[in-house]
Amino acid sequence: MPDAPLTPVDVLVLGGGAAGLSAALSLGRSRRTVRVLDAGEPRNATSPHAHNLLTHDGTPPSALLAAGRDEVARYGVEVVTARAVAAQAVDVPSDAGRDGAGSDGAGWAGAGSSGATHEPTFAVRTADGRTHHARRLVVATGMRDVLPDVPGLRERWGRDVLHCPYCHGWEVRDRRLAVLATGPRAVHAALLVRQLSADVTLLTHDAFAPDAEQRADLAARGVRVVPGRVTAVRVEEDALTGIVPADGDVVPCDAVFVGTRAVLDDAVVDGLGLQTTALDFLGEDVGRAVAVDATGATSVPGVWAAGNVTGPQHALAASIAAGSLAGAHVNASLVTADVAAARAARVTTRP
Ligand SMILES: Cc1cc2nc3c(=O)[nH]c(=O)nc-3n(C[C@H](O)[C@H](O)[C@H](O)COP(=O)(O)OP(=O)(O)OC[C@H]3O[C@@H](n4cnc5c(N)ncnc54)[C@H](O)[C@@H]3O)c2cc1C
C-alpha cells in the first residue's frame, strides 16, 4: 500500500547537523511547523571529540547532535532520517487554510484558491520515494571532504589526520606534526601548526613548490620542507607514526594536517538552482560553496542556507550561529507572507 501523503510543513530543513538543527530550533520556537530531513552523516563524524565550542568543548559530536535533536523535539520539530535526492520550487498558492502562529500547515499545499498570494513553495523527494512540501527551505546539507589520494589517509581522518588546528591542534601540541600539501595554502597551514609545536614538517606532495619568500618564512620558524610525492601513511598499533615519501626516509610524525576539497550535495544544490561561488584559498581551488547574503538567504527566493554548505571554514560555533540567524530570517519572511495573506483574505471576504 502506498504511504499516506505527508503533511506539508512551514519549513523543511535539509540536513540535521549543527546548522540545520540550530535553524530548526529558531523556527520551532517561533511555532513554525518544521521537518528536518537528515541523512545522518555529519562532517565530523569520525572525530572522537569536538573542540573550540564554548561550553561544550570536548563533547563527542554524536552527543552534541543527540542533545540538539532532544532540544528541537521540545518545540515539535520532526527529525526524519532520510536523504533528499531532489528538491525544486513548485508553483502552488500557499496561503489557503493557514491561520498564522501555531498553524499546523495542513491544507495549504495544492490549495489553489483564487486570490491567494503566490509565494515560493517547495517539493523535496527523499530516497525512499516520498515527497515533502514546504513553504520555505533551509539547506544545511554540509559538505564532503575530498582528501588527497594517499592510501591510508582517509582511514585516519578525524583521529590523527586532521583538518583544523583550532579544532584539534591543542590535543597534539608539542608532538611531531606534519602538513601534507594540496597546494600553496599549505604554507599558511604549516605556519599555523608551528604555533602548536616546534617539530613541524611540510610535505609538498608535488602539489606546489614554495617560492623564495615562502621558504624564508618557513625556515625562519624552523619548519622543514620535504619535496616529492607521499605514497602512504605509516600506522602502528592504530596510531599514525609516519608519512612515507616516494623517495627518501619515512618522516616520523604523530599527526598530519591536510587541506581538503569541499564537495556539495549536487542533487539539492543544483536541483534548486542555487548560485554557488568557486572557493579560492591563497591561490588554491578548494571547491565551491552556496552563495548567501548576511542573513543566509540564497539566490533562490524562499531558500536559505547555513553551515558548511556555505563554506568549509565554518566550525561548529559559526555553523550554529548561521543556522540560528537563517531560522530567524525564514520566520520573518513567513510572518511577512502571513500578513499579506491575511490582508488579501480580508479584501476578498469584504461585501
Ligand atoms: C574531521 C573533522 C573534525 C571536526 N572537528 C571540529 C571541532 O572539533 N570543532 C568544530 O568547531 N568544528 C569541527 N569540525 C567542523 C564541523 O564538522 C562543522 O563545523 C559542522 O559539521 C558543520 O555543520 P553543518 O550542519 O553545516 O554540516 P554537517 O554537520 O556535516 O551536517 C550536515 C548533515 O546533512 C546531512 N545531509 C547531507 N546531504 C543531505 C541530503 N541530501 N538530505 C538530507 N540530509 C543530508 C548530512 O548527512 C549531515 O548529517 C570538524 C570537521 C571535520 C571534517
The ligand as a Gaussian input file, in Angstrom:
#p B3LYP/6-31G(d) Opt

LIG

0 1
 C       37.237000      15.599000      10.958000
 C       36.567000      16.889000      11.377000
 C       36.571000      17.275000      12.691000
 C       35.983000      18.468000      13.082000
 N       36.092000      18.869000      14.380000
 C       35.548000      20.050000      14.755000
 C       35.716000      20.517000      16.090000
 O       36.344000      19.869000      16.936000
 N       35.169000      21.725000      16.403000
 C       34.484000      22.481000      15.486000
 O       34.021000      23.556000      15.847000
 N       34.318000      22.039000      14.222000
 C       34.830000      20.850000      13.841000
 N       34.683000      20.417000      12.541000
 C       33.826000      21.192000      11.646000
 C       32.360000      20.705000      11.805000
 O       32.294000      19.370000      11.378000
 C       31.428000      21.588000      11.016000
 O       31.512000      22.910000      11.533000
 C       29.973000      21.146000      11.129000
 O       29.844000      19.783000      10.855000
 C       29.126000      21.958000      10.161000
 O       27.782000      21.670000      10.422000
 P       26.743000      21.529000       9.211000
 O       25.435000      21.341000       9.875000
 O       26.926000      22.598000       8.237000
 O       27.175000      20.184000       8.452000
 P       27.184000      18.692000       8.967000
 O       27.498000      18.619000      10.409000
 O       28.077000      17.941000       8.041000
 O       25.688000      18.216000       8.796000
 C       25.098000      18.086000       7.522000
 C       24.068000      16.993000       7.625000
 O       23.304000      16.998000       6.438000
 C       23.153000      15.669000       6.008000
 N       22.886000      15.665000       4.566000
 C       23.744000      15.864000       3.530000
 N       23.097000      15.780000       2.359000
 C       21.807000      15.527000       2.677000
 C       20.645000      15.321000       1.896000
 N       20.679000      15.368000       0.567000
 N       19.468000      15.075000       2.528000
 C       19.413000      15.021000       3.890000
 N       20.489000      15.196000       4.671000
 C       21.670000      15.452000       4.062000
 C       24.456000      15.006000       6.372000
 O       24.335000      13.598000       6.370000
 C       24.687000      15.610000       7.756000
 O       24.051000      14.864000       8.755000
 C       35.309000      19.256000      12.132000
 C       35.308000      18.860000      10.773000
 C       35.937000      17.703000      10.394000
 C       35.968000      17.319000       8.959000

